[in-house]
Amino acid sequence: MKFRLIYPCWKKMERQTEFHLPPHGPVVFAATLPSDWEVEFIDENVEPLPADDGVDFVGISMMLTCQVKRGWEIADDYRRRGLKVICGGIGTMLHADFILEIGLDLAEFTVLTPFPHTRAFEDFEREKRILTYDWDAYTADRVVFQPRMMSPARLQELLTCAWESFYREEPQNYRMFKLFKQVVEREKADGTFRPRRRELAVRRFGREGGPRTVGETTKS
């Protein structure tokens, strides 16, 4: 079985320094495949897709929303050639219902926030959809613009629903505790665990001294 795993290209932000890092998700996925599979990985941001059809199966990993359109184009092209294609990655699947199904340990939810000096802010301001210029409200958990298809209150309700749905069975702090406990147990099992150095609790930037209280000033 020859499997081609593709990471679609995307247009970088204007004036952004171009850099390329190995995408973690596709690499981890490839490591789970049967050892007798021949895996070919192509990062389209680094090299072009080959024109040949010399593969049996194609996988497309899309981490970013801006990769999805290109990913669908690649998938459609391979399907027209009669090849089976699977798609995955955060950009294609990560929403509240999906993370509940896969048993994700922790999740955080935010709402679109048109921060000043961004394209979103300029567009919303031009369309007179900015609801407040109080920058204290731009915290990514408060709706500060007028959505097209619903009221601001409804969008705020949906954000609250995402948080409450995900943490309905177990609160966030308990999930964090369980995750930390699993990490410690795994490190103990493989011999890499290092206990906390409690003497460092009385150090500040390498200096001796207990934690400061509110209002305490540095004495020279």
Short mmCIF file of the C-alpha atoms (twelve columns), coordinates in Angstrom:
data_MODEL
# 
_entry.id   MODEL 
# 
loop_
_atom_site.group_PDB 
_atom_site.id 
_atom_site.type_symbol 
_atom_site.label_atom_id 
_atom_site.label_alt_id 
_atom_site.label_comp_id 
_atom_site.label_asym_id 
_atom_site.label_seq_id 
_atom_site.Cartn_x 
_atom_site.Cartn_y 
_atom_site.Cartn_z 
_atom_site.pdbx_PDB_model_num 
ATOM 1   C CA . MET A 1   0.000   0.000  0.000   1 
ATOM 2   C CA . LYS A 2   1.426   3.357  -1.030  1 
ATOM 3   C CA . PHE A 3   -0.068  6.264  0.909   1 
ATOM 4   C CA . ARG A 4   0.453   9.913  -0.019  1 
ATOM 5   C CA . LEU A 5   -0.027  12.348 2.852   1 
ATOM 6   C CA . ILE A 6   -0.430  15.977 1.778   1 
ATOM 7   C CA . TYR A 7   -0.212  19.234 3.711   1 
ATOM 8   C CA . PRO A 8   -1.818  21.911 1.468   1 
ATOM 9   C CA . CYS A 9   -0.202  25.257 0.859   1 
ATOM 10  C CA . TRP A 10  -1.696  28.519 2.021   1 
ATOM 11  C CA . LYS A 11  -1.021  32.172 1.347   1 
ATOM 12  C CA . LYS A 12  1.073   33.744 4.080   1 
ATOM 13  C CA . MET A 13  0.057   37.014 5.669   1 
ATOM 14  C CA . GLU A 14  1.167   40.128 3.841   1 
ATOM 15  C CA . ARG A 15  4.660   41.192 4.978   1 
ATOM 16  C CA . GLN A 16  4.975   38.077 7.125   1 
ATOM 17  C CA . THR A 17  8.468   36.620 7.299   1 
ATOM 18  C CA . GLU A 18  8.246   33.312 5.461   1 
ATOM 19  C CA . PHE A 19  9.212   30.251 7.451   1 
ATOM 20  C CA . HIS A 20  8.449   26.536 7.265   1 
ATOM 21  C CA . LEU A 21  8.166   24.153 10.197  1 
ATOM 22  C CA . PRO A 22  7.372   20.430 10.028  1 
ATOM 23  C CA . PRO A 23  3.605   20.101 10.693  1 
ATOM 24  C CA . HIS A 24  3.119   17.984 13.818  1 
ATOM 25  C CA . GLY A 25  -0.293  16.453 13.072  1 
ATOM 26  C CA . PRO A 26  0.488   14.683 9.777   1 
ATOM 27  C CA . VAL A 27  3.774   13.341 11.141  1 
ATOM 28  C CA . VAL A 28  2.065   11.842 14.200  1 
ATOM 29  C CA . PHE A 29  -0.662  10.361 11.995  1 
ATOM 30  C CA . ALA A 30  1.901   8.808  9.658   1 
ATOM 31  C CA . ALA A 31  3.599   7.151  12.633  1 
ATOM 32  C CA . THR A 32  0.387   5.238  13.416  1 
ATOM 33  C CA . LEU A 33  0.104   3.641  9.993   1 
ATOM 34  C CA . PRO A 34  1.000   -0.050 9.427   1 
ATOM 35  C CA . SER A 35  4.725   -0.629 9.095   1 
ATOM 36  C CA . ASP A 36  4.332   -2.278 5.692   1 
ATOM 37  C CA . TRP A 37  2.754   0.855  4.180   1 
ATOM 38  C CA . GLU A 38  4.943   3.053  2.028   1 
ATOM 39  C CA . VAL A 39  4.259   6.634  3.167   1 
ATOM 40  C CA . GLU A 40  5.083   9.656  1.041   1 
ATOM 41  C CA . PHE A 41  4.720   13.029 2.792   1 
ATOM 42  C CA . ILE A 42  4.432   16.222 0.777   1 
ATOM 43  C CA . ASP A 43  4.304   19.688 2.312   1 
ATOM 44  C CA . GLU A 44  2.967   21.769 -0.561  1 
ATOM 45  C CA . ASN A 45  4.429   24.895 1.045   1 
ATOM 46  C CA . VAL A 46  7.874   23.473 0.346   1 
ATOM 47  C CA . GLU A 47  7.494   21.326 -2.786  1 
ATOM 48  C CA . PRO A 48  4.860   20.951 -5.524  1 
ATOM 49  C CA . LEU A 49  2.580   17.939 -5.766  1 
ATOM 50  C CA . PRO A 50  3.782   15.323 -8.238  1 
ATOM 51  C CA . ALA A 51  1.613   14.843 -11.285 1 
ATOM 52  C CA . ASP A 52  1.742   11.038 -11.199 1 
ATOM 53  C CA . ASP A 53  -0.975  8.701  -9.900  1 
ATOM 54  C CA . GLY A 54  1.434   6.161  -8.447  1 
ATOM 55  C CA . VAL A 55  -0.343  5.909  -5.090  1 
ATOM 56  C CA . ASP A 56  -3.160  3.782  -3.713  1 
ATOM 57  C CA . PHE A 57  -4.588  6.141  -1.108  1 
ATOM 58  C CA . VAL A 58  -4.386  9.869  -0.333  1 
ATOM 59  C CA . GLY A 59  -4.661  11.733 2.970   1 
ATOM 60  C CA . ILE A 60  -4.951  15.512 3.319   1 
ATOM 61  C CA . SER A 61  -4.215  17.276 6.603   1 
ATOM 62  C CA . MET A 62  -5.539  20.819 7.054   1 
ATOM 63  C CA . MET A 63  -4.615  22.619 10.255  1 
ATOM 64  C CA . LEU A 64  -5.693  26.131 9.201   1 
ATOM 65  C CA . THR A 65  -9.001  27.343 7.818   1 
ATOM 66  C CA . CYS A 66  -7.125  29.036 4.971   1 
ATOM 67  C CA . GLN A 67  -5.850  25.602 3.861   1 
ATOM 68  C CA . VAL A 68  -9.311  24.095 3.484   1 
ATOM 69  C CA . LYS A 69  -10.193 25.477 0.039   1 
ATOM 70  C CA . ARG A 70  -6.917  24.230 -1.422  1 
ATOM 71  C CA . GLY A 71  -7.374  20.918 0.379   1 
ATOM 72  C CA . TRP A 72  -10.787 20.390 -1.218  1 
ATOM 73  C CA . GLU A 73  -9.309  21.181 -4.640  1 
ATOM 74  C CA . ILE A 74  -6.626  18.526 -4.177  1 
ATOM 75  C CA . ALA A 75  -9.186  15.997 -2.911  1 
ATOM 76  C CA . ASP A 76  -11.514 16.602 -5.868  1 
ATOM 77  C CA . ASP A 77  -8.654  16.150 -8.315  1 
ATOM 78  C CA . TYR A 78  -7.613  12.787 -6.846  1 
ATOM 79  C CA . ARG A 79  -11.203 11.569 -6.646  1 
ATOM 80  C CA . ARG A 80  -11.717 12.355 -10.326 1 
ATOM 81  C CA . ARG A 81  -8.797  10.006 -10.959 1 
ATOM 82  C CA . GLY A 82  -10.555 7.254  -9.020  1 
ATOM 83  C CA . LEU A 83  -8.410  7.412  -5.877  1 
ATOM 84  C CA . LYS A 84  -9.818  7.306  -2.359  1 
ATOM 85  C CA . VAL A 85  -9.130  10.394 -0.217  1 
ATOM 86  C CA . ILE A 86  -9.459  11.077 3.482   1 
ATOM 87  C CA . CYS A 87  -9.245  14.528 5.079   1 
ATOM 88  C CA . GLY A 88  -8.436  15.513 8.638   1 
ATOM 89  C CA . GLY A 89  -6.882  18.146 10.830  1 
ATOM 90  C CA . ILE A 90  -8.128  20.971 13.010  1 
ATOM 91  C CA . GLY A 91  -9.220  23.083 10.055  1 
ATOM 92  C CA . THR A 92  -11.678 20.445 8.846   1 
ATOM 93  C CA . MET A 93  -13.102 18.932 12.007  1 
ATOM 94  C CA . LEU A 94  -12.523 20.859 15.210  1 
ATOM 95  C CA . HIS A 95  -15.817 22.119 16.600  1 
ATOM 96  C CA . ALA A 96  -17.682 21.502 19.844  1 
ATOM 97  C CA . ASP A 97  -19.529 18.321 18.788  1 
ATOM 98  C CA . PHE A 98  -16.432 16.734 17.292  1 
ATOM 99  C CA . ILE A 99  -14.183 17.293 20.306  1 
ATOM 100 C CA . LEU A 100 -16.858 15.756 22.516  1 
ATOM 101 C CA . GLU A 101 -16.878 12.657 20.294  1 
ATOM 102 C CA . ILE A 102 -13.101 12.164 20.323  1 
ATOM 103 C CA . GLY A 103 -12.739 12.666 24.081  1 
ATOM 104 C CA . LEU A 104 -10.359 15.621 23.962  1 
ATOM 105 C CA . ASP A 105 -8.843  16.336 27.380  1 
ATOM 106 C CA . LEU A 106 -9.138  20.122 27.368  1 
ATOM 107 C CA . ALA A 107 -10.598 22.774 25.101  1 
ATOM 108 C CA . GLU A 108 -10.990 26.528 25.076  1 
ATOM 109 C CA . PHE A 109 -13.536 28.450 23.042  1 
ATOM 110 C CA . THR A 110 -13.374 32.000 21.741  1 
ATOM 111 C CA . VAL A 111 -15.490 34.227 19.556  1 
ATOM 112 C CA . LEU A 112 -14.277 36.098 16.501  1 
ATOM 113 C CA . THR A 113 -12.834 39.405 17.692  1 
ATOM 114 C CA . PRO A 114 -12.049 42.191 15.176  1 
ATOM 115 C CA . PHE A 115 -8.940  43.537 16.859  1 
ATOM 116 C CA . PRO A 116 -7.875  47.077 15.853  1 
ATOM 117 C CA . HIS A 117 -5.562  47.357 12.842  1 
ATOM 118 C CA . THR A 118 -6.768  44.042 11.413  1 
ATOM 119 C CA . ARG A 119 -8.628  43.411 8.164   1 
ATOM 120 C CA . ALA A 120 -11.653 42.180 10.109  1 
ATOM 121 C CA . PHE A 121 -11.844 45.426 12.075  1 
ATOM 122 C CA . GLU A 122 -11.551 47.529 8.922   1 
ATOM 123 C CA . ASP A 123 -14.269 45.522 7.166   1 
ATOM 124 C CA . PHE A 124 -16.673 45.597 10.113  1 
ATOM 125 C CA . GLU A 125 -16.095 49.298 10.688  1 
ATOM 126 C CA . ARG A 126 -16.748 50.079 7.042   1 
ATOM 127 C CA . GLU A 127 -19.982 48.068 7.252   1 
ATOM 128 C CA . LYS A 128 -20.885 49.823 10.532  1 
ATOM 129 C CA . ARG A 129 -20.959 46.494 12.400  1 
ATOM 130 C CA . ILE A 130 -18.609 47.430 15.253  1 
ATOM 131 C CA . LEU A 131 -20.727 47.586 18.407  1 
ATOM 132 C CA . THR A 132 -18.228 49.108 20.835  1 
ATOM 133 C CA . TYR A 133 -14.881 50.866 20.831  1 
ATOM 134 C CA . ASP A 134 -14.228 49.963 24.448  1 
ATOM 135 C CA . TRP A 135 -10.993 48.005 24.063  1 
ATOM 136 C CA . ASP A 136 -11.555 46.366 27.458  1 
ATOM 137 C CA . ALA A 137 -14.311 44.357 25.773  1 
ATOM 138 C CA . TYR A 138 -11.969 42.905 23.134  1 
ATOM 139 C CA . THR A 139 -11.145 39.789 25.155  1 
ATOM 140 C CA . ALA A 140 -12.189 37.102 22.608  1 
ATOM 141 C CA . ASP A 141 -15.035 35.988 24.886  1 
ATOM 142 C CA . ARG A 142 -17.395 38.907 24.264  1 
ATOM 143 C CA . VAL A 143 -19.233 39.707 21.027  1 
ATOM 144 C CA . VAL A 144 -18.204 43.189 19.923  1 
ATOM 145 C CA . PHE A 145 -19.570 43.158 16.373  1 
ATOM 146 C CA . GLN A 146 -22.920 42.624 14.658  1 
ATOM 147 C CA . PRO A 147 -23.048 39.132 13.050  1 
ATOM 148 C CA . ARG A 148 -24.747 38.853 9.668   1 
ATOM 149 C CA . MET A 149 -27.024 35.893 10.363  1 
ATOM 150 C CA . MET A 150 -27.907 36.231 14.056  1 
ATOM 151 C CA . SER A 151 -28.055 38.674 16.917  1 
ATOM 152 C CA . PRO A 152 -24.980 39.432 19.055  1 
ATOM 153 C CA . ALA A 153 -26.832 37.949 22.028  1 
ATOM 154 C CA . ARG A 154 -27.404 34.676 20.162  1 
ATOM 155 C CA . LEU A 155 -23.723 34.370 19.239  1 
ATOM 156 C CA . GLN A 156 -22.795 35.017 22.860  1 
ATOM 157 C CA . GLU A 157 -25.230 32.269 23.911  1 
ATOM 158 C CA . LEU A 158 -23.601 29.818 21.495  1 
ATOM 159 C CA . LEU A 159 -20.167 30.575 22.939  1 
ATOM 160 C CA . THR A 160 -21.480 29.912 26.436  1 
ATOM 161 C CA . CYS A 161 -23.138 26.718 25.186  1 
ATOM 162 C CA . ALA A 162 -19.803 25.450 23.781  1 
ATOM 163 C CA . TRP A 163 -18.085 25.900 27.152  1 
ATOM 164 C CA . GLU A 164 -20.939 24.407 29.159  1 
ATOM 165 C CA . SER A 165 -21.412 21.457 26.794  1 
ATOM 166 C CA . PHE A 166 -17.760 20.479 26.847  1 
ATOM 167 C CA . TYR A 167 -17.349 20.782 30.613  1 
ATOM 168 C CA . ARG A 168 -20.805 19.507 31.593  1 
ATOM 169 C CA . GLU A 169 -19.546 16.213 33.070  1 
ATOM 170 C CA . GLU A 170 -16.308 17.454 34.628  1 
ATOM 171 C CA . PRO A 171 -15.194 21.031 35.409  1 
ATOM 172 C CA . GLN A 172 -12.169 22.463 33.656  1 
ATOM 173 C CA . ASN A 173 -9.881  22.455 36.712  1 
ATOM 174 C CA . TYR A 174 -10.605 18.762 37.372  1 
ATOM 175 C CA . ARG A 175 -9.852  17.862 33.756  1 
ATOM 176 C CA . MET A 176 -6.581  19.756 34.047  1 
ATOM 177 C CA . PHE A 177 -5.730  17.821 37.221  1 
ATOM 178 C CA . LYS A 178 -6.439  14.478 35.522  1 
ATOM 179 C CA . LEU A 179 -4.311  15.388 32.530  1 
ATOM 180 C CA . PHE A 180 -1.412  16.437 34.757  1 
ATOM 181 C CA . LYS A 181 -1.767  13.214 36.768  1 
ATOM 182 C CA . GLN A 182 -1.606  11.138 33.587  1 
ATOM 183 C CA . VAL A 183 1.576   12.924 32.515  1 
ATOM 184 C CA . VAL A 184 3.223   12.336 35.898  1 
ATOM 185 C CA . GLU A 185 2.255   8.654  35.905  1 
ATOM 186 C CA . ARG A 186 3.599   8.164  32.405  1 
ATOM 187 C CA . GLU A 187 6.887   9.874  33.295  1 
ATOM 188 C CA . LYS A 188 7.224   7.722  36.406  1 
ATOM 189 C CA . ALA A 189 6.634   4.619  34.330  1 
ATOM 190 C CA . ASP A 190 9.329   5.450  31.780  1 
ATOM 191 C CA . GLY A 191 11.795  6.862  34.316  1 
ATOM 192 C CA . THR A 192 11.754  10.477 33.125  1 
ATOM 193 C CA . PHE A 193 9.849   12.005 36.054  1 
ATOM 194 C CA . ARG A 194 11.616  14.720 38.028  1 
ATOM 195 C CA . PRO A 195 9.903   15.817 41.269  1 
ATOM 196 C CA . ARG A 196 9.158   19.449 41.885  1 
ATOM 197 C CA . ARG A 197 12.020  21.391 43.472  1 
ATOM 198 C CA . ARG A 198 10.106  23.033 46.280  1 
ATOM 199 C CA . GLU A 199 13.079  25.159 47.335  1 
ATOM 200 C CA . LEU A 200 12.572  27.198 44.179  1 
ATOM 201 C CA . ALA A 201 9.217   28.428 45.523  1 
ATOM 202 C CA . VAL A 202 11.059  31.025 47.619  1 
ATOM 203 C CA . ARG A 203 13.114  32.358 44.722  1 
ATOM 204 C CA . ARG A 204 12.317  35.337 42.532  1 
ATOM 205 C CA . PHE A 205 14.308  35.543 39.317  1 
ATOM 206 C CA . GLY A 206 17.100  33.569 40.960  1 
ATOM 207 C CA . ARG A 207 17.084  35.567 44.179  1 
ATOM 208 C CA . GLU A 208 16.166  34.359 47.629  1 
ATOM 209 C CA . GLY A 209 12.896  35.597 49.145  1 
ATOM 210 C CA . GLY A 210 9.298   34.555 49.580  1 
ATOM 211 C CA . PRO A 211 6.423   35.536 47.296  1 
ATOM 212 C CA . ARG A 212 5.574   39.211 47.379  1 
ATOM 213 C CA . THR A 213 2.276   40.480 48.613  1 
ATOM 214 C CA . VAL A 214 0.113   43.011 46.779  1 
ATOM 215 C CA . GLY A 215 1.578   46.492 47.181  1 
ATOM 216 C CA . GLU A 216 5.030   45.305 48.227  1 
ATOM 217 C CA . THR A 217 7.831   47.351 46.690  1 
ATOM 218 C CA . THR A 218 11.448  46.541 45.987  1 
ATOM 219 C CA . LYS A 219 13.846  47.888 48.579  1 
ATOM 220 C CA . SER A 220 17.272  48.976 47.448  1 
# 
